[in-house]
Amino acid sequence: MNQERLLKVLVAPHISEKATVIGERNNQVIFKVLADATKPEVKRAVESLFEVRVKAVNMVNIKGKRKRLGRTPGRRSDLRKAYVTLMPGDEIDFAGGAD
């Protein structure tokens, strides 16, 4: 697998209240990923970038909502999220808490 491709697969961490609760309860981290990303690509990308062991990866496709700005109809972009379950004892800290 191409190293350059692995660096582009993860777009951003998905930070929300729901993501925080899931993360604490199930030892999972949620990422926004490319629309054509696969589970093995996401697993390799997370393991290489964050130096953690990945237990499982679940993918979710979310269709963009239809919105309007005045009279002009529009649509938000589609989104693909990856729910990455980490092995017990491993964790990823995006907050970078002060030591």
N, C-alpha and C positions, 0 to 999 in steps of 0.2 A: 504494500500500500504506500502511496506517495506521501512523504512527510509534509509537503506543502499543502496537499489536500486535507490532511488531518488538522492542520492549523486553521483552516477555513471552515471546517464542519461546525464547530461551536460558535454561534453568533454572539450570544450573551447569556449570562445567568438570568433566570426568570425569578425576580424577587417580588413576593407578595405575601399577604397574611396567610393565605392557603398554602403557599410553597413553604413558608416557615413552619407551619404546623405539621405538614407532611414530613418535612426534613427532620424535625425533632422526634416524631413518632416512629417513622419507618427507616431512618438513616438513609434518606433519599435526597438528591439534589436535582433541581429542574433547570434545564437549559433550553434556550431557543436555538434551534439548529436549522441548517439549510433544508430547503424543501425536498431535495433528493438524497438526503443523508440516510444511511442505513444503520441498523443496530451495531454491527461489528465496527463500523467506522467511528461511531460515537464512543463505543467502549474503548477502542484504541486511543482515541483523541483524549479522553478523560484520564486514562491511565498514564499516558505519556506527559500530558501537560501538568497534572496535579500530583503525580506520583502516589496514587492510591490504587487499591484493588477494587474492581467493579464486579458485583455479584450478578446484576441483571440490568437490562435496559428495556423500557417500555416507551413506545412512541405514540403521539397523539396528533392528529391533524385537526386544526380549528379553522373553519371558514370565516372570512372577514365579514363583519356586519355591514348591512346597507345603511348608509347615512345620507343626510342632506345638509347642504350649506346654502341656506336661502332657498332658491328655486332649483338649484343645481343638484341633481342626484349624484351620489358617489358611493364608493365602497372601500372599506378598509382592506388592507392586505391580508392574505391567508397566512397562517402561522403553523409551524410544526414544532412541537415541544418533545423533549426527551426526558423521561423520568428515570434517573440513574440511581440504582440501589447500590450502596457501597457495602463492602464486607464489614463485619463487626470490628470495631477498633479504628477504622479509617474515617476521616472526616475532612471536608473542605470548608474553610472559613473565609467567606467573602468579605466579612466586616473588618477583618484584620485587627482584632481587638488589641488594645494597648497592653503591653506587658509590664 
